[in-house]
Each structure stands twice: as structure tokens, then as C-alpha cells.
Amino acid sequence: LSLHDALPILEMLNTTIFDCLIYKGYGNRVAARQHIPGQPLVGPGFQLDLGAKDVQLAMNAAQQVGAPMPFASVLRDRFITQQAKGRGKMDWSTIGLGVSEDAGIDVSQHLADC
């Protein structure tokens, strides 16, 4: 799926059920595959390494009180996979690159500036 193909879908989502700043910002980053701090859609970003730490802290707190967090382990595993690929300093939205790779999409051209 190219950015050209993704834009109409993103536009529809951003003007209906996901019509808020957080979804629009991250949706645009993922669609444009901009995950490197300093890129126009990323700005300073929020490093994947820091997000991984936060997910682990949330999982630890949930375990202490016996609260289930069924999606947290999936998210943690996505973060770990991206860290293993050397993407820890990229914006946490880089997990979108991993999803694209899992779908068989070559994202190497978007990593040339890393």
C-alpha cells in the first residue's frame, strides 16, 4: 500500500470516527512512514525505547493488582521486535513499520536516513 493509496483511507478515518489530533498525527506518520525524529511529521518524537519502558511499567503495575491487560503483551512484543532491529531511538510509531514488514512490504527505502 503506497502513501498515495493510503491517503483516501486516512482522510476518511480522520474525518469520521478518528477525528482528533492524536489519531491524525500518528495516522499521518504511519501512512507517510516518517518515524525519525526531526522529520516534518515527527518533530522531536517519543522514542520507542521510552515507550517500551512505559509499557513494561504498566504491565508490572497491572500484575501487582491482578488487572488483566490482554493487549499489553502484544504491544510489548512489537516494541521489542523494533528494538531488536535497531529502531529504539526512532519515534514509537515505528511499530507501524514492523506491521508493514509483517505484511511483506519492503520498508527499506524509509530507513535510508537512519
Biopython code that builds the backbone (N, CA, C, O; Angstrom):
import numpy as np
from Bio.PDB.StructureBuilder import StructureBuilder

atoms = [
    (1, "LEU", "N", (0.849, -1.175, 0.000)),
    (1, "LEU", "CA", (0.000, 0.000, 0.000)),
    (1, "LEU", "C", (0.891, 1.233, 0.000)),
    (1, "LEU", "O", (1.647, 1.451, 0.947)),
    (2, "SER", "N", (0.812, 2.022, -1.026)),
    (2, "SER", "CA", (1.629, 3.230, -1.103)),
    (2, "SER", "C", (0.957, 4.365, -0.351)),
    (2, "SER", "O", (-0.222, 4.285, -0.006)),
    (3, "LEU", "N", (1.719, 5.420, -0.100)),
    (3, "LEU", "CA", (1.153, 6.592, 0.554)),
    (3, "LEU", "C", (0.000, 7.136, -0.274)),
    (3, "LEU", "O", (-1.020, 7.551, 0.276)),
    (4, "HIS", "N", (0.157, 7.135, -1.591)),
    (4, "HIS", "CA", (-0.906, 7.606, -2.484)),
    (4, "HIS", "C", (-2.188, 6.800, -2.277)),
    (4, "HIS", "O", (-3.281, 7.367, -2.265)),
    (5, "ASP", "N", (-2.062, 5.490, -2.115)),
    (5, "ASP", "CA", (-3.227, 4.632, -1.891)),
    (5, "ASP", "C", (-3.792, 4.781, -0.484)),
    (5, "ASP", "O", (-4.995, 4.628, -0.274)),
    (6, "ALA", "N", (-2.924, 5.078, 0.475)),
    (6, "ALA", "CA", (-3.363, 5.171, 1.871)),
    (6, "ALA", "C", (-4.054, 6.487, 2.185)),
    (6, "ALA", "O", (-4.863, 6.538, 3.111)),
    (7, "LEU", "N", (-3.765, 7.547, 1.451)),
    (7, "LEU", "CA", (-4.314, 8.856, 1.773)),
    (7, "LEU", "C", (-5.840, 8.920, 1.781)),
    (7, "LEU", "O", (-6.401, 9.512, 2.704)),
    (8, "PRO", "N", (-6.544, 8.343, 0.802)),
    (8, "PRO", "CA", (-8.013, 8.390, 0.877)),
    (8, "PRO", "C", (-8.574, 7.660, 2.104)),
    (8, "PRO", "O", (-9.569, 8.091, 2.686)),
    (9, "ILE", "N", (-7.939, 6.569, 2.485)),
    (9, "ILE", "CA", (-8.380, 5.826, 3.672)),
    (9, "ILE", "C", (-8.123, 6.666, 4.920)),
    (9, "ILE", "O", (-8.984, 6.783, 5.792)),
    (10, "LEU", "N", (-6.936, 7.243, 4.992)),
    (10, "LEU", "CA", (-6.583, 8.083, 6.126)),
    (10, "LEU", "C", (-7.523, 9.282, 6.221)),
    (10, "LEU", "O", (-7.971, 9.631, 7.313)),
    (11, "GLU", "N", (-7.819, 9.904, 5.107)),
    (11, "GLU", "CA", (-8.745, 11.047, 5.082)),
    (11, "GLU", "C", (-10.118, 10.651, 5.616)),
    (11, "GLU", "O", (-10.709, 11.385, 6.408)),
    (12, "MET", "N", (-10.624, 9.510, 5.194)),
    (12, "MET", "CA", (-11.926, 9.049, 5.659)),
    (12, "MET", "C", (-11.905, 8.809, 7.174)),
    (12, "MET", "O", (-12.824, 9.225, 7.879)),
    (13, "LEU", "N", (-10.873, 8.148, 7.667)),
    (13, "LEU", "CA", (-10.781, 7.881, 9.101)),
    (13, "LEU", "C", (-10.614, 9.168, 9.908)),
    (13, "LEU", "O", (-11.204, 9.320, 10.978)),
    (14, "ASN", "N", (-9.801, 10.097, 9.385)),
    (14, "ASN", "CA", (-9.538, 11.346, 10.102)),
    (14, "ASN", "C", (-10.720, 12.302, 10.111)),
    (14, "ASN", "O", (-10.724, 13.264, 10.879)),
    (15, "THR", "N", (-11.712, 12.061, 9.282)),
    (15, "THR", "CA", (-12.876, 12.955, 9.251)),
    (15, "THR", "C", (-14.128, 12.276, 9.788)),
    (15, "THR", "O", (-15.216, 12.850, 9.746)),
    (16, "THR", "N", (-13.977, 11.055, 10.291)),
    (16, "THR", "CA", (-15.143, 10.352, 10.850)),
    (16, "THR", "C", (-14.822, 9.921, 12.281)),
    (16, "THR", "O", (-14.728, 10.769, 13.169)),
    (17, "ILE", "N", (-14.656, 8.645, 12.515)),
    (17, "ILE", "CA", (-14.532, 8.144, 13.889)),
    (17, "ILE", "C", (-13.220, 8.514, 14.577)),
    (17, "ILE", "O", (-13.160, 8.489, 15.807)),
    (18, "PHE", "N", (-12.176, 8.855, 13.839)),
    (18, "PHE", "CA", (-10.883, 9.202, 14.433)),
    (18, "PHE", "C", (-10.549, 10.672, 14.201)),
    (18, "PHE", "O", (-9.400, 11.015, 13.924)),
    (19, "ASP", "N", (-11.546, 11.533, 14.313)),
    (19, "ASP", "CA", (-11.378, 12.959, 14.051)),
    (19, "ASP", "C", (-10.851, 13.681, 15.295)),
    (19, "ASP", "O", (-11.563, 14.474, 15.912)),
    (20, "CYS", "N", (-9.602, 13.397, 15.651)),
    (20, "CYS", "CA", (-8.958, 14.118, 16.749)),
    (20, "CYS", "C", (-7.458, 14.166, 16.489)),
    (20, "CYS", "O", (-6.922, 13.378, 15.710)),
    (21, "LEU", "N", (-6.799, 15.093, 17.149)),
    (21, "LEU", "CA", (-5.396, 15.388, 16.874)),
    (21, "LEU", "C", (-4.472, 14.182, 17.020)),
    (21, "LEU", "O", (-3.606, 13.969, 16.172)),
    (22, "ILE", "N", (-4.636, 13.402, 18.062)),
    (22, "ILE", "CA", (-3.714, 12.289, 18.303)),
    (22, "ILE", "C", (-3.775, 11.255, 17.169)),
    (22, "ILE", "O", (-2.738, 10.771, 16.715)),
    (23, "TYR", "N", (-4.979, 10.920, 16.719)),
    (23, "TYR", "CA", (-5.103, 9.949, 15.629)),
    (23, "TYR", "C", (-4.608, 10.531, 14.311)),
    (23, "TYR", "O", (-3.956, 9.842, 13.526)),
    (24, "LYS", "N", (-4.917, 11.787, 14.076)),
    (24, "LYS", "CA", (-4.467, 12.407, 12.832)),
    (24, "LYS", "C", (-2.951, 12.471, 12.778)),
    (24, "LYS", "O", (-2.350, 12.152, 11.752)),
    (25, "GLY", "N", (-2.328, 12.883, 13.879)),
    (25, "GLY", "CA", (-0.872, 12.999, 13.898)),
    (25, "GLY", "C", (-0.179, 11.672, 13.672)),
    (25, "GLY", "O", (0.685, 11.553, 12.803)),
    (26, "TYR", "N", (-0.559, 10.671, 14.456)),
    (26, "TYR", "CA", (0.088, 9.367, 14.308)),
    (26, "TYR", "C", (-0.345, 8.666, 13.023)),
    (26, "TYR", "O", (0.452, 7.960, 12.406)),
    (27, "GLY", "N", (-1.579, 8.852, 12.621)),
    (27, "GLY", "CA", (-2.033, 8.267, 11.357)),
    (27, "GLY", "C", (-1.219, 8.779, 10.187)),
    (27, "GLY", "O", (-0.827, 8.008, 9.310)),
    (28, "ASN", "N", (-0.962, 10.091, 10.172)),
    (28, "ASN", "CA", (-0.159, 10.670, 9.097)),
    (28, "ASN", "C", (1.275, 10.158, 9.131)),
    (28, "ASN", "O", (1.863, 9.889, 8.084)),
    (29, "ARG", "N", (1.845, 10.019, 10.335)),
    (29, "ARG", "CA", (3.218, 9.494, 10.446)),
    (29, "ARG", "C", (3.314, 8.083, 9.889)),
    (29, "ARG", "O", (4.212, 7.767, 9.109)),
    (30, "VAL", "N", (2.386, 7.251, 10.297)),
    (30, "VAL", "CA", (2.425, 5.849, 9.868)),
    (30, "VAL", "C", (2.187, 5.753, 8.362)),
    (30, "VAL", "O", (2.885, 5.010, 7.673)),
    (31, "ALA", "N", (1.210, 6.497, 7.848)),
    (31, "ALA", "CA", (0.924, 6.448, 6.410)),
    (31, "ALA", "C", (2.103, 6.940, 5.585)),
    (31, "ALA", "O", (2.407, 6.372, 4.536)),
    (32, "ALA", "N", (2.770, 7.995, 6.050)),
    (32, "ALA", "CA", (3.918, 8.543, 5.319)),
    (32, "ALA", "C", (5.212, 7.816, 5.645)),
    (32, "ALA", "O", (6.247, 8.075, 5.031)),
    (33, "ARG", "N", (5.157, 6.906, 6.611)),
    (33, "ARG", "CA", (6.321, 6.160, 7.094)),
    (33, "ARG", "C", (7.439, 7.108, 7.531)),
    (33, "ARG", "O", (8.610, 6.915, 7.202)),
    (34, "GLN", "N", (7.042, 8.133, 8.279)),
    (34, "GLN", "CA", (8.005, 9.063, 8.870)),
    (34, "GLN", "C", (8.080, 8.769, 10.363)),
    (34, "GLN", "O", (7.140, 9.046, 11.108)),
    (35, "HIS", "N", (9.191, 8.214, 10.787)),
    (35, "HIS", "CA", (9.343, 7.797, 12.180)),
    (35, "HIS", "C", (10.654, 8.275, 12.798)),
    (35, "HIS", "O", (10.973, 7.920, 13.932)),
    (36, "ILE", "N", (11.403, 9.070, 12.064)),
    (36, "ILE", "CA", (12.705, 9.514, 12.532)),
    (36, "ILE", "C", (12.569, 10.909, 13.126)),
    (36, "ILE", "O", (12.106, 11.824, 12.444)),
    (37, "PRO", "N", (12.966, 11.091, 14.390)),
    (37, "PRO", "CA", (12.889, 12.424, 14.989)),
    (37, "PRO", "C", (13.558, 13.463, 14.092)),
    (37, "PRO", "O", (14.657, 13.259, 13.577)),
    (38, "GLY", "N", (12.856, 14.585, 13.925)),
    (38, "GLY", "CA", (13.339, 15.654, 13.057)),
    (38, "GLY", "C", (12.621, 15.706, 11.728)),
    (38, "GLY", "O", (12.635, 16.741, 11.061)),
    (39, "GLN", "N", (11.990, 14.610, 11.324)),
    (39, "GLN", "CA", (11.228, 14.643, 10.080)),
    (39, "GLN", "C", (9.993, 15.526, 10.289)),
    (39, "GLN", "O", (9.526, 15.671, 11.418)),
    (40, "PRO", "N", (9.457, 16.121, 9.206)),
    (40, "PRO", "CA", (8.358, 17.080, 9.342)),
    (40, "PRO", "C", (7.154, 16.589, 10.149)),
    (40, "PRO", "O", (6.614, 17.355, 10.947)),
    (41, "LEU", "N", (6.723, 15.365, 9.974)),
    (41, "LEU", "CA", (5.549, 14.876, 10.681)),
    (41, "LEU", "C", (5.867, 14.352, 12.075)),
    (41, "LEU", "O", (4.954, 14.063, 12.848)),
    (42, "VAL", "N", (7.142, 14.229, 12.402)),
    (42, "VAL", "CA", (7.539, 13.613, 13.668)),
    (42, "VAL", "C", (7.936, 14.645, 14.714)),
    (42, "VAL", "O", (7.608, 14.492, 15.891)),
    (43, "GLY", "N", (8.640, 15.697, 14.295)),
    (43, "GLY", "CA", (9.152, 16.652, 15.275)),
    (43, "GLY", "C", (10.135, 15.941, 16.184)),
    (43, "GLY", "O", (10.917, 15.111, 15.719)),
    (44, "PRO", "N", (10.111, 16.256, 17.489)),
    (44, "PRO", "CA", (11.051, 15.578, 18.387)),
    (44, "PRO", "C", (10.703, 14.108, 18.605)),
    (44, "PRO", "O", (11.575, 13.307, 18.938)),
    (45, "GLY", "N", (9.437, 13.752, 18.419)),
    (45, "GLY", "CA", (9.012, 12.361, 18.575)),
    (45, "GLY", "C", (9.048, 11.877, 20.013)),
    (45, "GLY", "O", (9.418, 12.619, 20.923)),
    (46, "PHE", "N", (8.664, 10.637, 20.205)),
    (46, "PHE", "CA", (8.726, 9.962, 21.504)),
    (46, "PHE", "C", (9.405, 8.625, 21.244)),
    (46, "PHE", "O", (8.830, 7.739, 20.611)),
    (47, "GLN", "N", (10.625, 8.485, 21.734)),
    (47, "GLN", "CA", (11.442, 7.332, 21.395)),
    (47, "GLN", "C", (10.781, 6.010, 21.762)),
    (47, "GLN", "O", (10.181, 5.859, 22.827)),
    (48, "LEU", "N", (10.913, 5.075, 20.856)),
    (48, "LEU", "CA", (10.401, 3.719, 21.064)),
    (48, "LEU", "C", (10.933, 3.126, 22.369)),
    (48, "LEU", "O", (10.190, 2.461, 23.091)),
    (49, "ASP", "N", (12.213, 3.358, 22.680)),
    (49, "ASP", "CA", (12.784, 2.825, 23.924)),
    (49, "ASP", "C", (12.006, 3.309, 25.145)),
    (49, "ASP", "O", (11.769, 2.540, 26.077)),
    (50, "LEU", "N", (11.609, 4.582, 25.142)),
    (50, "LEU", "CA", (10.850, 5.123, 26.267)),
    (50, "LEU", "C", (9.440, 4.532, 26.319)),
    (50, "LEU", "O", (8.918, 4.255, 27.398)),
    (51, "GLY", "N", (8.838, 4.346, 25.163)),
    (51, "GLY", "CA", (7.517, 3.716, 25.115)),
    (51, "GLY", "C", (7.563, 2.283, 25.615)),
    (51, "GLY", "O", (6.647, 1.834, 26.304)),
    (52, "ALA", "N", (8.623, 1.563, 25.275)),
    (52, "ALA", "CA", (8.775, 0.177, 25.745)),
    (52, "ALA", "C", (8.873, 0.134, 27.258)),
    (52, "ALA", "O", (8.288, -0.736, 27.904)),
    (53, "LYS", "N", (9.615, 1.079, 27.822)),
    (53, "LYS", "CA", (9.737, 1.164, 29.285)),
    (53, "LYS", "C", (8.367, 1.418, 29.905)),
    (53, "LYS", "O", (8.016, 0.791, 30.905)),
    (54, "ASP", "N", (7.593, 2.327, 29.326)),
    (54, "ASP", "CA", (6.270, 2.658, 29.864)),
    (54, "ASP", "C", (5.310, 1.473, 29.789)),
    (54, "ASP", "O", (4.532, 1.240, 30.714)),
    (55, "VAL", "N", (5.364, 0.730, 28.691)),
    (55, "VAL", "CA", (4.504, -0.450, 28.571)),
    (55, "VAL", "C", (4.858, -1.465, 29.654)),
    (55, "VAL", "O", (3.973, -2.058, 30.271)),
    (56, "GLN", "N", (6.155, -1.662, 29.881)),
    (56, "GLN", "CA", (6.582, -2.607, 30.914)),
    (56, "GLN", "C", (6.150, -2.142, 32.302)),
    (56, "GLN", "O", (5.727, -2.962, 33.117)),
    (57, "LEU", "N", (6.247, -0.850, 32.586)),
    (57, "LEU", "CA", (5.790, -0.318, 33.870)),
    (57, "LEU", "C", (4.292, -0.547, 34.058)),
    (57, "LEU", "O", (3.853, -0.915, 35.148)),
    (58, "ALA", "N", (3.515, -0.331, 33.011)),
    (58, "ALA", "CA", (2.069, -0.559, 33.089)),
    (58, "ALA", "C", (1.761, -2.035, 33.324)),
    (58, "ALA", "O", (0.871, -2.374, 34.104)),
    (59, "MET", "N", (2.496, -2.902, 32.650)),
    (59, "MET", "CA", (2.283, -4.338, 32.842)),
    (59, "MET", "C", (2.639, -4.759, 34.263)),
    (59, "MET", "O", (1.939, -5.574, 34.864)),
    (60, "ASN", "N", (3.724, -4.209, 34.800)),
    (60, "ASN", "CA", (4.123, -4.529, 36.170)),
    (60, "ASN", "C", (3.069, -4.067, 37.169)),
    (60, "ASN", "O", (2.722, -4.807, 38.090)),
    (61, "ALA", "N", (2.555, -2.845, 36.994)),
    (61, "ALA", "CA", (1.530, -2.321, 37.888)),
    (61, "ALA", "C", (0.252, -3.153, 37.800)),
    (61, "ALA", "O", (-0.378, -3.434, 38.820)),
    (62, "ALA", "N", (-0.123, -3.537, 36.612)),
    (62, "ALA", "CA", (-1.324, -4.359, 36.433)),
    (62, "ALA", "C", (-1.161, -5.715, 37.114)),
    (62, "ALA", "O", (-2.097, -6.225, 37.730)),
    (63, "GLN", "N", (0.022, -6.290, 37.000)),
    (63, "GLN", "CA", (0.267, -7.584, 37.639)),
    (63, "GLN", "C", (0.167, -7.473, 39.159)),
    (63, "GLN", "O", (-0.359, -8.375, 39.812)),
    (64, "GLN", "N", (0.660, -6.395, 39.716)),
    (64, "GLN", "CA", (0.625, -6.211, 41.172)),
    (64, "GLN", "C", (-0.797, -6.164, 41.725)),
    (64, "GLN", "O", (-1.033, -6.581, 42.859)),
    (65, "VAL", "N", (-1.737, -5.663, 40.940)),
    (65, "VAL", "CA", (-3.118, -5.563, 41.420)),
    (65, "VAL", "C", (-4.032, -6.603, 40.780)),
    (65, "VAL", "O", (-5.241, -6.598, 41.011)),
    (66, "GLY", "N", (-3.458, -7.486, 39.984)),
    (66, "GLY", "CA", (-4.241, -8.551, 39.365)),
    (66, "GLY", "C", (-5.171, -8.077, 38.263)),
    (66, "GLY", "O", (-6.224, -8.673, 38.036)),
    (67, "ALA", "N", (-4.787, -7.003, 37.574)),
    (67, "ALA", "CA", (-5.615, -6.472, 36.489)),
    (67, "ALA", "C", (-5.156, -7.043, 35.149)),
    (67, "ALA", "O", (-3.973, -6.958, 34.819)),
    (68, "PRO", "N", (-6.055, -7.611, 34.385)),
    (68, "PRO", "CA", (-5.668, -8.126, 33.069)),
    (68, "PRO", "C", (-5.388, -6.982, 32.093)),
    (68, "PRO", "O", (-6.067, -5.955, 32.107)),
    (69, "MET", "N", (-4.398, -7.177, 31.266)),
    (69, "MET", "CA", (-4.056, -6.223, 30.213)),
    (69, "MET", "C", (-3.732, -7.041, 28.967)),
    (69, "MET", "O", (-2.567, -7.153, 28.585)),
    (70, "PRO", "N", (-4.748, -7.609, 28.334)),
    (70, "PRO", "CA", (-4.508, -8.570, 27.255)),
    (70, "PRO", "C", (-3.761, -8.012, 26.041)),
    (70, "PRO", "O", (-3.080, -8.765, 25.345)),
    (71, "PHE", "N", (-3.871, -6.741, 25.781)),
    (71, "PHE", "CA", (-3.184, -6.199, 24.615)),
    (71, "PHE", "C", (-1.761, -5.747, 24.935)),
    (71, "PHE", "O", (-0.942, -5.596, 24.029)),
    (72, "ALA", "N", (-1.462, -5.531, 26.210)),
    (72, "ALA", "CA", (-0.149, -5.004, 26.595)),
    (72, "ALA", "C", (0.994, -5.911, 26.158)),
    (72, "ALA", "O", (2.034, -5.421, 25.717)),
    (73, "SER", "N", (0.822, -7.209, 26.271)),
    (73, "SER", "CA", (1.916, -8.107, 25.874)),
    (73, "SER", "C", (2.137, -8.083, 24.359)),
    (73, "SER", "O", (3.267, -8.230, 23.893)),
    (74, "VAL", "N", (1.080, -7.901, 23.608)),
    (74, "VAL", "CA", (1.216, -7.778, 22.146)),
    (74, "VAL", "C", (2.004, -6.511, 21.826)),
    (74, "VAL", "O", (2.925, -6.534, 21.009)),
    (75, "LEU", "N", (1.640, -5.415, 22.469)),
    (75, "LEU", "CA", (2.337, -4.154, 22.246)),
    (75, "LEU", "C", (3.796, -4.257, 22.689)),
    (75, "LEU", "O", (4.688, -3.794, 21.978)),
    (76, "ARG", "N", (4.053, -4.860, 23.858)),
    (76, "ARG", "CA", (5.426, -5.048, 24.332)),
    (76, "ARG", "C", (6.243, -5.830, 23.305)),
    (76, "ARG", "O", (7.382, -5.469, 23.008)),
    (77, "ASP", "N", (5.665, -6.892, 22.769)),
    (77, "ASP", "CA", (6.384, -7.701, 21.787)),
    (77, "ASP", "C", (6.684, -6.909, 20.514)),
    (77, "ASP", "O", (7.740, -7.093, 19.910)),
    (78, "ARG", "N", (5.771, -6.035, 20.101)),
    (78, "ARG", "CA", (6.013, -5.169, 18.937)),
    (78, "ARG", "C", (7.186, -4.226, 19.210)),
    (78, "ARG", "O", (8.047, -4.019, 18.355)),
    (79, "PHE", "N", (7.200, -3.661, 20.415)),
    (79, "PHE", "CA", (8.290, -2.760, 20.786)),
    (79, "PHE", "C", (9.621, -3.509, 20.793)),
    (79, "PHE", "O", (10.607, -3.016, 20.245)),
    (80, "ILE", "N", (9.661, -4.684, 21.402)),
    (80, "ILE", "CA", (10.893, -5.472, 21.481)),
    (80, "ILE", "C", (11.402, -5.826, 20.083)),
    (80, "ILE", "O", (12.604, -5.770, 19.823)),
    (81, "THR", "N", (10.496, -6.186, 19.198)),
    (81, "THR", "CA", (10.879, -6.523, 17.824)),
    (81, "THR", "C", (11.539, -5.335, 17.142)),
    (81, "THR", "O", (12.554, -5.489, 16.463)),
    (82, "GLN", "N", (10.966, -4.150, 17.320)),
    (82, "GLN", "CA", (11.551, -2.957, 16.693)),
    (82, "GLN", "C", (12.890, -2.598, 17.337)),
    (82, "GLN", "O", (13.809, -2.155, 16.648)),
    (83, "GLN", "N", (13.005, -2.784, 18.642)),
    (83, "GLN", "CA", (14.294, -2.550, 19.308)),
    (83, "GLN", "C", (15.357, -3.498, 18.766)),
    (83, "GLN", "O", (16.502, -3.099, 18.557)),
    (84, "ALA", "N", (14.980, -4.745, 18.540)),
    (84, "ALA", "CA", (15.924, -5.738, 18.013)),
    (84, "ALA", "C", (16.409, -5.358, 16.620)),
    (84, "ALA", "O", (17.482, -5.785, 16.193)),
    (85, "LYS", "N", (15.623, -4.557, 15.913)),
    (85, "LYS", "CA", (16.004, -4.095, 14.569)),
    (85, "LYS", "C", (16.763, -2.771, 14.613)),
    (85, "LYS", "O", (17.033, -2.167, 13.575)),
    (86, "GLY", "N", (17.108, -2.321, 15.832)),
    (86, "GLY", "CA", (17.884, -1.097, 15.973)),
    (86, "GLY", "C", (17.068, 0.182, 15.845)),
    (86, "GLY", "O", (17.620, 1.229, 15.505)),
    (87, "ARG", "N", (15.778, 0.121, 16.108)),
    (87, "ARG", "CA", (14.898, 1.273, 15.923)),
    (87, "ARG", "C", (14.472, 1.928, 17.235)),
    (87, "ARG", "O", (13.492, 2.672, 17.265)),
    (88, "GLY", "N", (15.187, 1.663, 18.299)),
    (88, "GLY", "CA", (14.821, 2.162, 19.615)),
    (88, "GLY", "C", (14.809, 3.677, 19.745)),
    (88, "GLY", "O", (14.051, 4.216, 20.551)),
    (89, "LYS", "N", (15.626, 4.369, 18.976)),
    (89, "LYS", "CA", (15.694, 5.834, 19.056)),
    (89, "LYS", "C", (14.693, 6.503, 18.112)),
    (89, "LYS", "O", (14.529, 7.722, 18.150)),
    (90, "MET", "N", (14.032, 5.725, 17.276)),
    (90, "MET", "CA", (13.006, 6.271, 16.389)),
    (90, "MET", "C", (11.736, 6.524, 17.191)),
    (90, "MET", "O", (11.594, 6.029, 18.309)),
    (91, "ASP", "N", (10.814, 7.296, 16.619)),
    (91, "ASP", "CA", (9.524, 7.522, 17.264)),
    (91, "ASP", "C", (8.818, 6.185, 17.436)),
    (91, "ASP", "O", (8.971, 5.282, 16.613)),
    (92, "TRP", "N", (8.041, 6.063, 18.514)),
    (92, "TRP", "CA", (7.397, 4.784, 18.810)),
    (92, "TRP", "C", (6.429, 4.357, 17.706)),
    (92, "TRP", "O", (6.064, 3.184, 17.626)),
    (93, "SER", "N", (6.014, 5.289, 16.861)),
    (93, "SER", "CA", (5.127, 4.923, 15.752)),
    (93, "SER", "C", (5.808, 3.998, 14.751)),
    (93, "SER", "O", (5.169, 3.502, 13.824)),
    (94, "THR", "N", (7.115, 3.766, 14.940)),
    (94, "THR", "CA", (7.826, 2.837, 14.062)),
    (94, "THR", "C", (7.280, 1.410, 14.154)),
    (94, "THR", "O", (7.604, 0.568, 13.317)),
    (95, "ILE", "N", (6.457, 1.138, 15.163)),
    (95, "ILE", "CA", (5.833, -0.185, 15.184)),
    (95, "ILE", "C", (4.985, -0.379, 13.930)),
    (95, "ILE", "O", (4.717, -1.510, 13.524)),
    (96, "GLY", "N", (4.565, 0.732, 13.316)),
    (96, "GLY", "CA", (3.858, 0.642, 12.034)),
    (96, "GLY", "C", (4.728, 0.073, 10.936)),
    (96, "GLY", "O", (4.229, -0.617, 10.047)),
    (97, "LEU", "N", (6.039, 0.353, 10.981)),
    (97, "LEU", "CA", (6.949, -0.246, 10.006)),
    (97, "LEU", "C", (6.988, -1.758, 10.174)),
    (97, "LEU", "O", (7.014, -2.503, 9.194)),
    (98, "GLY", "N", (6.990, -2.202, 11.429)),
    (98, "GLY", "CA", (7.005, -3.640, 11.694)),
    (98, "GLY", "C", (5.755, -4.325, 11.171)),
    (98, "GLY", "O", (5.824, -5.432, 10.637)),
    (99, "VAL", "N", (4.623, -3.674, 11.322)),
    (99, "VAL", "CA", (3.369, -4.235, 10.796)),
    (99, "VAL", "C", (3.452, -4.323, 9.277)),
    (99, "VAL", "O", (3.032, -5.318, 8.687)),
    (100, "SER", "N", (3.993, -3.284, 8.642)),
    (100, "SER", "CA", (4.156, -3.318, 7.182)),
    (100, "SER", "C", (5.090, -4.447, 6.767)),
    (100, "SER", "O", (4.816, -5.163, 5.803)),
    (101, "GLU", "N", (6.197, -4.607, 7.498)),
    (101, "GLU", "CA", (7.132, -5.689, 7.183)),
    (101, "GLU", "C", (6.460, -7.049, 7.333)),
    (101, "GLU", "O", (6.675, -7.946, 6.518)),
    (102, "ASP", "N", (5.647, -7.201, 8.375)),
    (102, "ASP", "CA", (4.928, -8.467, 8.563)),
    (102, "ASP", "C", (3.992, -8.761, 7.396)),
    (102, "ASP", "O", (3.696, -9.920, 7.102)),
    (103, "ALA", "N", (3.533, -7.707, 6.738)),
    (103, "ALA", "CA", (2.637, -7.868, 5.590)),
    (103, "ALA", "C", (3.416, -8.067, 4.288)),
    (103, "ALA", "O", (2.824, -8.156, 3.213)),
    (104, "GLY", "N", (4.747, -8.135, 4.392)),
    (104, "GLY", "CA", (5.567, -8.382, 3.207)),
    (104, "GLY", "C", (5.947, -7.126, 2.446)),
    (104, "GLY", "O", (6.404, -7.215, 1.307)),
    (105, "ILE", "N", (5.769, -5.960, 3.047)),
    (105, "ILE", "CA", (6.094, -4.701, 2.384)),
    (105, "ILE", "C", (7.536, -4.329, 2.686)),
    (105, "ILE", "O", (7.966, -4.367, 3.838)),
    (106, "ASP", "N", (8.276, -3.972, 1.652)),
    (106, "ASP", "CA", (9.666, -3.550, 1.805)),
    (106, "ASP", "C", (9.683, -2.100, 2.275)),
    (106, "ASP", "O", (9.258, -1.208, 1.541)),
    (107, "VAL", "N", (10.163, -1.860, 3.476)),
    (107, "VAL", "CA", (10.210, -0.503, 4.045)),
    (107, "VAL", "C", (11.637, 0.054, 4.061)),
    (107, "VAL", "O", (11.883, 1.101, 4.659)),
    (108, "SER", "N", (12.565, -0.630, 3.415)),
    (108, "SER", "CA", (13.975, -0.234, 3.486)),
    (108, "SER", "C", (14.209, 1.179, 2.993)),
    (108, "SER", "O", (15.073, 1.869, 3.533)),
    (109, "GLN", "N", (13.480, 1.636, 1.997)),
    (109, "GLN", "CA", (13.700, 2.993, 1.488)),
    (109, "GLN", "C", (13.355, 4.056, 2.526)),
    (109, "GLN", "O", (13.866, 5.174, 2.460)),
    (110, "HIS", "N", (12.491, 3.717, 3.486)),
    (110, "HIS", "CA", (12.099, 4.658, 4.535)),
    (110, "HIS", "C", (13.086, 4.664, 5.687)),
    (110, "HIS", "O", (12.965, 5.470, 6.610)),
    (111, "LEU", "N", (14.061, 3.770, 5.638)),
    (111, "LEU", "CA", (15.055, 3.667, 6.710)),
    (111, "LEU", "C", (16.423, 4.184, 6.272)),
    (111, "LEU", "O", (17.388, 4.127, 7.034)),
    (112, "ALA", "N", (16.500, 4.682, 5.055)),
    (112, "ALA", "CA", (17.795, 5.111, 4.495)),
    (112, "ALA", "C", (18.423, 6.245, 5.297)),
    (112, "ALA", "O", (19.647, 6.369, 5.329)),
    (113, "ASP", "N", (17.605, 7.077, 5.947)),
    (113, "ASP", "CA", (18.129, 8.230, 6.688)),
    (113, "ASP", "C", (18.460, 7.915, 8.135)),
    (113, "ASP", "O", (18.843, 8.815, 8.883)),
    (114, "CYS", "N", (18.322, 6.665, 8.549)),
    (114, "CYS", "CA", (18.575, 6.311, 9.951)),
    (114, "CYS", "C", (20.039, 6.257, 10.263)),
    (114, "CYS", "O", (20.418, 5.972, 11.399)),
]
sb = StructureBuilder()
sb.init_structure("model")
sb.init_model(0)
sb.init_chain("A")
sb.init_seg("    ")
for serial, (resi, resn, name, xyz) in enumerate(atoms, 1):
    if name == "N":
        sb.init_residue(resn, " ", resi, " ")
    sb.init_atom(name, np.array(xyz, "f"), 0.0, 1.0, " ", f" {name:<3s}", serial, name[0])
structure = sb.get_structure()
